[in-house]
Amino acid sequence: MTQKKPMSDAELAAFEASQDFEALLVQSVREMGAATFPQDAASCGPSDVGRKDQAPITPPP
């Protein structure tokens, strides 16, 4: 397996200038499923978010 050499400062600057970091961030958030959190995410703990086999934990009345 061949390894790539690190980019020079000029190559890195050119690469960064060619990237749309806002679009990459939006795409990453979508891929992570940030839009799939329940509307009442505050009513359940972070370990329960995304679990399909349990109903969300609701606070007692």
Steps between C-alpha positions, in 0.01 A plus 500: 500500500642836403468798727425850380739780583361779713382802303722804485364824642419623148322175408303508824396862442387415146304197623328699776412778256327248274278358777153621599524433872146619573356247254724225639384578854133495399551166323677355804219605732245340270703179482524481877123511516470818703152554356377167640498603867153505652337840538497455877862384524534678832256254653739207462863443582773497236541124531133448415498718189488282195411179679222331309416233756388735778257785531660832597529562871263773608537697822258412782200735546 
